[in-house]
Amino acid sequence: MLGIPRRHAHFLFAVMQSAITSAIAAAVASAGSSGGMFLRHWLHASLLAWLLMLPVVIFFAPFLSKLSDLLTQPEQPKANAG
């Protein structure tokens, strides 16, 4: 384990989520690169996208979480059939 306190878990989630999303988006954007240029282009695009997306994810995550709560209904407890 990294020893990061649980109260900071949302920041760790944002780092991981933005890294994965940026890597996938950069791979799609780099798909037209040929041969050895793909890896170089993908690494550069992925790092740049991640550096741009990380602050966005950290800033918007609390707002989006509250918005999703407002747009959805709580689960109703299931009644016992018997």
Backbone atoms as SQL, in Angstrom:
CREATE TABLE atoms (id INTEGER PRIMARY KEY, chain TEXT, resi INTEGER, resn TEXT, atom TEXT, x REAL, y REAL, z REAL);
INSERT INTO atoms VALUES
  (1, 'A', 1, 'MET', 'N', 0.823, -1.193, 0.000),
  (2, 'A', 1, 'MET', 'CA', 0.000, 0.000, 0.000),
  (3, 'A', 1, 'MET', 'C', 0.870, 1.260, 0.000),
  (4, 'A', 2, 'LEU', 'N', 0.317, 2.330, -0.495),
  (5, 'A', 2, 'LEU', 'CA', 1.058, 3.585, -0.589),
  (6, 'A', 2, 'LEU', 'C', 1.061, 4.376, 0.711),
  (7, 'A', 3, 'GLY', 'N', 0.193, 4.045, 1.645),
  (8, 'A', 3, 'GLY', 'CA', 0.131, 4.763, 2.907),
  (9, 'A', 3, 'GLY', 'C', -0.614, 6.090, 2.813),
  (10, 'A', 4, 'ILE', 'N', -1.400, 6.263, 1.758),
  (11, 'A', 4, 'ILE', 'CA', -2.178, 7.489, 1.586),
  (12, 'A', 4, 'ILE', 'C', -3.416, 7.393, 2.474),
  (13, 'A', 5, 'PRO', 'N', -3.686, 8.416, 3.295),
  (14, 'A', 5, 'PRO', 'CA', -4.878, 8.373, 4.141),
  (15, 'A', 5, 'PRO', 'C', -6.155, 8.272, 3.310),
  (16, 'A', 6, 'ARG', 'N', -7.128, 7.527, 3.816),
  (17, 'A', 6, 'ARG', 'CA', -8.384, 7.292, 3.111),
  (18, 'A', 6, 'ARG', 'C', -9.088, 8.589, 2.755),
  (19, 'A', 7, 'ARG', 'N', -8.924, 9.633, 3.555),
  (20, 'A', 7, 'ARG', 'CA', -9.619, 10.898, 3.272),
  (21, 'A', 7, 'ARG', 'C', -9.158, 11.527, 1.959),
  (22, 'A', 8, 'HIS', 'N', -8.041, 11.062, 1.419),
  (23, 'A', 8, 'HIS', 'CA', -7.534, 11.567, 0.139),
  (24, 'A', 8, 'HIS', 'C', -7.824, 10.613, -1.022),
  (25, 'A', 9, 'ALA', 'N', -8.667, 9.621, -0.788),
  (26, 'A', 9, 'ALA', 'CA', -8.953, 8.615, -1.811),
  (27, 'A', 9, 'ALA', 'C', -9.539, 9.238, -3.073),
  (28, 'A', 10, 'HIS', 'N', -10.323, 10.308, -2.928),
  (29, 'A', 10, 'HIS', 'CA', -10.928, 10.929, -4.112),
  (30, 'A', 10, 'HIS', 'C', -9.868, 11.545, -5.022),
  (31, 'A', 11, 'PHE', 'N', -8.770, 12.030, -4.455),
  (32, 'A', 11, 'PHE', 'CA', -7.689, 12.561, -5.289),
  (33, 'A', 11, 'PHE', 'C', -6.977, 11.430, -6.028),
  (34, 'A', 12, 'LEU', 'N', -6.752, 10.321, -5.344),
  (35, 'A', 12, 'LEU', 'CA', -6.119, 9.169, -5.986),
  (36, 'A', 12, 'LEU', 'C', -7.010, 8.634, -7.105),
  (37, 'A', 13, 'PHE', 'N', -8.312, 8.578, -6.851),
  (38, 'A', 13, 'PHE', 'CA', -9.259, 8.146, -7.882),
  (39, 'A', 13, 'PHE', 'C', -9.169, 9.074, -9.090),
  (40, 'A', 14, 'ALA', 'N', -9.109, 10.391, -8.865),
  (41, 'A', 14, 'ALA', 'CA', -9.029, 11.356, -9.959),
  (42, 'A', 14, 'ALA', 'C', -7.750, 11.168, -10.768),
  (43, 'A', 15, 'VAL', 'N', -6.645, 10.905, -10.092),
  (44, 'A', 15, 'VAL', 'CA', -5.372, 10.684, -10.789),
  (45, 'A', 15, 'VAL', 'C', -5.467, 9.444, -11.680),
  (46, 'A', 16, 'MET', 'N', -5.982, 8.357, -11.124),
  (47, 'A', 16, 'MET', 'CA', -6.071, 7.117, -11.891),
  (48, 'A', 16, 'MET', 'C', -7.081, 7.222, -13.025),
  (49, 'A', 17, 'GLN', 'N', -8.240, 7.797, -12.751),
  (50, 'A', 17, 'GLN', 'CA', -9.284, 7.906, -13.767),
  (51, 'A', 17, 'GLN', 'C', -8.841, 8.799, -14.912),
  (52, 'A', 18, 'SER', 'N', -8.234, 9.930, -14.604),
  (53, 'A', 18, 'SER', 'CA', -7.793, 10.833, -15.664),
  (54, 'A', 18, 'SER', 'C', -6.639, 10.230, -16.460),
  (55, 'A', 19, 'ALA', 'N', -5.771, 9.469, -15.812),
  (56, 'A', 19, 'ALA', 'CA', -4.661, 8.828, -16.525),
  (57, 'A', 19, 'ALA', 'C', -5.170, 7.782, -17.516),
  (58, 'A', 20, 'ILE', 'N', -6.111, 6.961, -17.081),
  (59, 'A', 20, 'ILE', 'CA', -6.648, 5.924, -17.965),
  (60, 'A', 20, 'ILE', 'C', -7.411, 6.548, -19.127),
  (61, 'A', 21, 'THR', 'N', -8.248, 7.526, -18.825),
  (62, 'A', 21, 'THR', 'CA', -9.035, 8.181, -19.870),
  (63, 'A', 21, 'THR', 'C', -8.128, 8.873, -20.882),
  (64, 'A', 22, 'SER', 'N', -7.130, 9.580, -20.402),
  (65, 'A', 22, 'SER', 'CA', -6.204, 10.281, -21.292),
  (66, 'A', 22, 'SER', 'C', -5.405, 9.305, -22.150),
  (67, 'A', 23, 'ALA', 'N', -4.984, 8.195, -21.555),
  (68, 'A', 23, 'ALA', 'CA', -4.216, 7.204, -22.312),
  (69, 'A', 23, 'ALA', 'C', -5.050, 6.591, -23.433),
  (70, 'A', 24, 'ILE', 'N', -6.310, 6.301, -23.144),
  (71, 'A', 24, 'ILE', 'CA', -7.181, 5.721, -24.171),
  (72, 'A', 24, 'ILE', 'C', -7.462, 6.738, -25.274),
  (73, 'A', 25, 'ALA', 'N', -7.778, 7.982, -24.882),
  (74, 'A', 25, 'ALA', 'CA', -8.053, 9.015, -25.879),
  (75, 'A', 25, 'ALA', 'C', -6.819, 9.284, -26.742),
  (76, 'A', 26, 'ALA', 'N', -5.645, 9.295, -26.133),
  (77, 'A', 26, 'ALA', 'CA', -4.411, 9.521, -26.897),
  (78, 'A', 26, 'ALA', 'C', -4.126, 8.363, -27.842),
  (79, 'A', 27, 'ALA', 'N', -4.446, 7.141, -27.426),
  (80, 'A', 27, 'ALA', 'CA', -4.248, 5.989, -28.313),
  (81, 'A', 27, 'ALA', 'C', -5.152, 6.094, -29.531),
  (82, 'A', 28, 'VAL', 'N', -6.389, 6.524, -29.320),
  (83, 'A', 28, 'VAL', 'CA', -7.304, 6.698, -30.448),
  (84, 'A', 28, 'VAL', 'C', -6.782, 7.800, -31.373),
  (85, 'A', 29, 'ALA', 'N', -6.325, 8.898, -30.792),
  (86, 'A', 29, 'ALA', 'CA', -5.814, 10.013, -31.596),
  (87, 'A', 29, 'ALA', 'C', -4.522, 9.645, -32.322),
  (88, 'A', 30, 'SER', 'N', -3.754, 8.722, -31.769),
  (89, 'A', 30, 'SER', 'CA', -2.469, 8.333, -32.360),
  (90, 'A', 30, 'SER', 'C', -2.587, 7.175, -33.333),
  (91, 'A', 31, 'ALA', 'N', -3.771, 6.655, -33.507),
  (92, 'A', 31, 'ALA', 'CA', -3.955, 5.449, -34.320),
  (93, 'A', 31, 'ALA', 'C', -3.449, 5.606, -35.746),
  (94, 'A', 32, 'GLY', 'N', -3.437, 6.811, -36.281),
  (95, 'A', 32, 'GLY', 'CA', -2.970, 7.027, -37.649),
  (96, 'A', 32, 'GLY', 'C', -1.463, 7.047, -37.781),
  (97, 'A', 33, 'SER', 'N', -0.734, 7.093, -36.652),
  (98, 'A', 33, 'SER', 'CA', 0.729, 7.098, -36.700),
  (99, 'A', 33, 'SER', 'C', 1.232, 5.738, -37.135),
  (100, 'A', 34, 'SER', 'N', 2.326, 5.731, -37.874),
  (101, 'A', 34, 'SER', 'CA', 2.835, 4.466, -38.400),
  (102, 'A', 34, 'SER', 'C', 4.064, 3.994, -37.631),
  (103, 'A', 35, 'GLY', 'N', 4.174, 2.694, -37.522),
  (104, 'A', 35, 'GLY', 'CA', 5.368, 2.053, -36.978),
  (105, 'A', 35, 'GLY', 'C', 5.767, 2.553, -35.608),
  (106, 'A', 36, 'GLY', 'N', 7.049, 2.865, -35.448),
  (107, 'A', 36, 'GLY', 'CA', 7.596, 3.307, -34.174),
  (108, 'A', 36, 'GLY', 'C', 7.124, 4.683, -33.754),
  (109, 'A', 37, 'MET', 'N', 6.553, 5.427, -34.674),
  (110, 'A', 37, 'MET', 'CA', 6.059, 6.765, -34.329),
  (111, 'A', 37, 'MET', 'C', 4.809, 6.690, -33.465),
  (112, 'A', 38, 'PHE', 'N', 4.070, 5.582, -33.539),
  (113, 'A', 38, 'PHE', 'CA', 2.852, 5.457, -32.735),
  (114, 'A', 38, 'PHE', 'C', 3.169, 5.580, -31.253),
  (115, 'A', 39, 'LEU', 'N', 4.139, 4.817, -30.777),
  (116, 'A', 39, 'LEU', 'CA', 4.466, 4.823, -29.355),
  (117, 'A', 39, 'LEU', 'C', 4.918, 6.205, -28.902),
  (118, 'A', 40, 'ARG', 'N', 5.775, 6.829, -29.675),
  (119, 'A', 40, 'ARG', 'CA', 6.274, 8.159, -29.316),
  (120, 'A', 40, 'ARG', 'C', 5.138, 9.184, -29.309),
  (121, 'A', 41, 'HIS', 'N', 4.320, 9.155, -30.337),
  (122, 'A', 41, 'HIS', 'CA', 3.187, 10.085, -30.431),
  (123, 'A', 41, 'HIS', 'C', 2.200, 9.825, -29.303),
  (124, 'A', 42, 'TRP', 'N', 1.909, 8.545, -29.015),
  (125, 'A', 42, 'TRP', 'CA', 0.959, 8.190, -27.982),
  (126, 'A', 42, 'TRP', 'C', 1.450, 8.633, -26.603),
  (127, 'A', 43, 'LEU', 'N', 2.726, 8.381, -26.298),
  (128, 'A', 43, 'LEU', 'CA', 3.265, 8.784, -24.995),
  (129, 'A', 43, 'LEU', 'C', 3.185, 10.300, -24.809),
  (130, 'A', 44, 'HIS', 'N', 3.558, 11.049, -25.830),
  (131, 'A', 44, 'HIS', 'CA', 3.517, 12.507, -25.743),
  (132, 'A', 44, 'HIS', 'C', 2.082, 13.008, -25.587),
  (133, 'A', 45, 'ALA', 'N', 1.189, 12.499, -26.424),
  (134, 'A', 45, 'ALA', 'CA', -0.216, 12.929, -26.368),
  (135, 'A', 45, 'ALA', 'C', -0.865, 12.518, -25.054),
  (136, 'A', 46, 'SER', 'N', -0.552, 11.327, -24.568),
  (137, 'A', 46, 'SER', 'CA', -1.134, 10.835, -23.322),
  (138, 'A', 46, 'SER', 'C', -0.688, 11.687, -22.137),
  (139, 'A', 47, 'LEU', 'N', 0.586, 11.997, -22.062),
  (140, 'A', 47, 'LEU', 'CA', 1.091, 12.820, -20.957),
  (141, 'A', 47, 'LEU', 'C', 0.495, 14.222, -21.008),
  (142, 'A', 48, 'LEU', 'N', 0.455, 14.817, -22.181),
  (143, 'A', 48, 'LEU', 'CA', -0.123, 16.155, -22.312),
  (144, 'A', 48, 'LEU', 'C', -1.604, 16.163, -21.935),
  (145, 'A', 49, 'ALA', 'N', -2.350, 15.182, -22.421),
  (146, 'A', 49, 'ALA', 'CA', -3.778, 15.098, -22.097),
  (147, 'A', 49, 'ALA', 'C', -3.987, 14.892, -20.607),
  (148, 'A', 50, 'TRP', 'N', -3.162, 14.051, -19.982),
  (149, 'A', 50, 'TRP', 'CA', -3.301, 13.800, -18.549),
  (150, 'A', 50, 'TRP', 'C', -3.006, 15.052, -17.733),
  (151, 'A', 51, 'LEU', 'N', -1.959, 15.765, -18.105),
  (152, 'A', 51, 'LEU', 'CA', -1.628, 16.994, -17.377),
  (153, 'A', 51, 'LEU', 'C', -2.738, 18.040, -17.488),
  (154, 'A', 52, 'LEU', 'N', -3.438, 18.045, -18.607),
  (155, 'A', 52, 'LEU', 'CA', -4.553, 18.975, -18.778),
  (156, 'A', 52, 'LEU', 'C', -5.821, 18.481, -18.082),
  (157, 'A', 53, 'MET', 'N', -6.049, 17.182, -18.082),
  (158, 'A', 53, 'MET', 'CA', -7.294, 16.634, -17.544),
  (159, 'A', 53, 'MET', 'C', -7.305, 16.469, -16.029),
  (160, 'A', 54, 'LEU', 'N', -6.171, 16.232, -15.420),
  (161, 'A', 54, 'LEU', 'CA', -6.143, 15.992, -13.978),
  (162, 'A', 54, 'LEU', 'C', -6.776, 17.129, -13.181),
  (163, 'A', 55, 'PRO', 'N', -6.396, 18.382, -13.416),
  (164, 'A', 55, 'PRO', 'CA', -7.048, 19.458, -12.652),
  (165, 'A', 55, 'PRO', 'C', -8.542, 19.574, -12.961),
  (166, 'A', 56, 'VAL', 'N', -8.917, 19.282, -14.194),
  (167, 'A', 56, 'VAL', 'CA', -10.332, 19.342, -14.570),
  (168, 'A', 56, 'VAL', 'C', -11.124, 18.293, -13.790),
  (169, 'A', 57, 'VAL', 'N', -10.599, 17.074, -13.735),
  (170, 'A', 57, 'VAL', 'CA', -11.285, 15.997, -13.022),
  (171, 'A', 57, 'VAL', 'C', -11.380, 16.330, -11.534),
  (172, 'A', 58, 'ILE', 'N', -10.301, 16.797, -10.945),
  (173, 'A', 58, 'ILE', 'CA', -10.317, 17.127, -9.517),
  (174, 'A', 58, 'ILE', 'C', -11.302, 18.253, -9.234),
  (175, 'A', 59, 'PHE', 'N', -11.352, 19.246, -10.092),
  (176, 'A', 59, 'PHE', 'CA', -12.242, 20.391, -9.876),
  (177, 'A', 59, 'PHE', 'C', -13.707, 20.013, -10.063),
  (178, 'A', 60, 'PHE', 'N', -14.019, 19.265, -11.117),
  (179, 'A', 60, 'PHE', 'CA', -15.415, 18.981, -11.454),
  (180, 'A', 60, 'PHE', 'C', -16.001, 17.760, -10.754),
  (181, 'A', 61, 'ALA', 'N', -15.188, 16.878, -10.203),
  (182, 'A', 61, 'ALA', 'CA', -15.702, 15.650, -9.593),
  (183, 'A', 61, 'ALA', 'C', -16.749, 15.912, -8.509),
  (184, 'A', 62, 'PRO', 'N', -16.531, 16.816, -7.565),
  (185, 'A', 62, 'PRO', 'CA', -17.561, 17.045, -6.541),
  (186, 'A', 62, 'PRO', 'C', -18.875, 17.565, -7.143),
  (187, 'A', 63, 'PHE', 'N', -18.775, 18.468, -8.110),
  (188, 'A', 63, 'PHE', 'CA', -19.967, 19.006, -8.760),
  (189, 'A', 63, 'PHE', 'C', -20.722, 17.908, -9.504),
  (190, 'A', 64, 'LEU', 'N', -20.001, 17.087, -10.247),
  (191, 'A', 64, 'LEU', 'CA', -20.640, 16.020, -11.017),
  (192, 'A', 64, 'LEU', 'C', -21.259, 14.962, -10.111),
  (193, 'A', 65, 'SER', 'N', -20.635, 14.691, -8.989),
  (194, 'A', 65, 'SER', 'CA', -21.194, 13.741, -8.033),
  (195, 'A', 65, 'SER', 'C', -22.523, 14.253, -7.479),
  (196, 'A', 66, 'LYS', 'N', -22.573, 15.517, -7.100),
  (197, 'A', 66, 'LYS', 'CA', -23.819, 16.113, -6.597),
  (198, 'A', 66, 'LYS', 'C', -24.878, 16.168, -7.691),
  (199, 'A', 67, 'LEU', 'N', -24.467, 16.507, -8.907),
  (200, 'A', 67, 'LEU', 'CA', -25.414, 16.572, -10.014),
  (201, 'A', 67, 'LEU', 'C', -26.002, 15.187, -10.312),
  (202, 'A', 68, 'SER', 'N', -25.178, 14.162, -10.282),
  (203, 'A', 68, 'SER', 'CA', -25.704, 12.816, -10.535),
  (204, 'A', 68, 'SER', 'C', -26.664, 12.379, -9.432),
  (205, 'A', 69, 'ASP', 'N', -26.413, 12.818, -8.193),
  (206, 'A', 69, 'ASP', 'CA', -27.355, 12.528, -7.112),
  (207, 'A', 69, 'ASP', 'C', -28.689, 13.235, -7.344),
  (208, 'A', 70, 'LEU', 'N', -28.636, 14.461, -7.855),
  (209, 'A', 70, 'LEU', 'CA', -29.870, 15.207, -8.124),
  (210, 'A', 70, 'LEU', 'C', -30.665, 14.617, -9.285),
  (211, 'A', 71, 'LEU', 'N', -29.977, 14.038, -10.243),
  (212, 'A', 71, 'LEU', 'CA', -30.629, 13.509, -11.442),
  (213, 'A', 71, 'LEU', 'C', -31.121, 12.074, -11.297),
  (214, 'A', 72, 'THR', 'N', -30.823, 11.449, -10.176),
  (215, 'A', 72, 'THR', 'CA', -31.234, 10.070, -9.965),
  (216, 'A', 72, 'THR', 'C', -32.069, 9.961, -8.698),
  (217, 'A', 73, 'GLN', 'N', -32.753, 8.839, -8.572),
  (218, 'A', 73, 'GLN', 'CA', -33.580, 8.578, -7.400),
  (219, 'A', 73, 'GLN', 'C', -32.918, 7.509, -6.550),
  (220, 'A', 74, 'PRO', 'N', -33.120, 7.585, -5.224),
  (221, 'A', 74, 'PRO', 'CA', -32.564, 6.523, -4.372),
  (222, 'A', 74, 'PRO', 'C', -33.263, 5.197, -4.645),
  (223, 'A', 75, 'GLU', 'N', -32.556, 4.127, -4.407),
  (224, 'A', 75, 'GLU', 'CA', -33.140, 2.788, -4.589),
  (225, 'A', 75, 'GLU', 'C', -34.208, 2.571, -3.533),
  (226, 'A', 76, 'GLN', 'N', -35.307, 1.967, -3.961),
  (227, 'A', 76, 'GLN', 'CA', -36.388, 1.617, -3.029),
  (228, 'A', 76, 'GLN', 'C', -36.099, 0.233, -2.457),
  (229, 'A', 77, 'PRO', 'N', -36.298, 0.064, -1.155),
  (230, 'A', 77, 'PRO', 'CA', -36.078, -1.281, -0.590),
  (231, 'A', 77, 'PRO', 'C', -37.073, -2.262, -1.193),
  (232, 'A', 78, 'LYS', 'N', -36.609, -3.460, -1.459),
  (233, 'A', 78, 'LYS', 'CA', -37.475, -4.475, -2.038),
  (234, 'A', 78, 'LYS', 'C', -38.363, -5.075, -0.943),
  (235, 'A', 79, 'ALA', 'N', -39.636, -5.204, -1.257),
  (236, 'A', 79, 'ALA', 'CA', -40.582, -5.785, -0.303),
  (237, 'A', 79, 'ALA', 'C', -40.431, -7.294, -0.291),
  (238, 'A', 80, 'ASN', 'N', -40.574, -7.881, 0.878),
  (239, 'A', 80, 'ASN', 'CA', -40.543, -9.338, 0.982),
  (240, 'A', 80, 'ASN', 'C', -41.790, -9.938, 0.383),
  (241, 'A', 81, 'ALA', 'N', -41.622, -10.926, -0.439),
  (242, 'A', 81, 'ALA', 'CA', -42.764, -11.548, -1.119),
  (243, 'A', 81, 'ALA', 'C', -43.419, -12.615, -0.241),
  (244, 'A', 82, 'GLY', 'N', -42.854, -12.938, 0.888),
  (245, 'A', 82, 'GLY', 'CA', -43.424, -14.051, 1.594),
  (246, 'A', 82, 'GLY', 'C', -43.530, -13.823, 3.003);
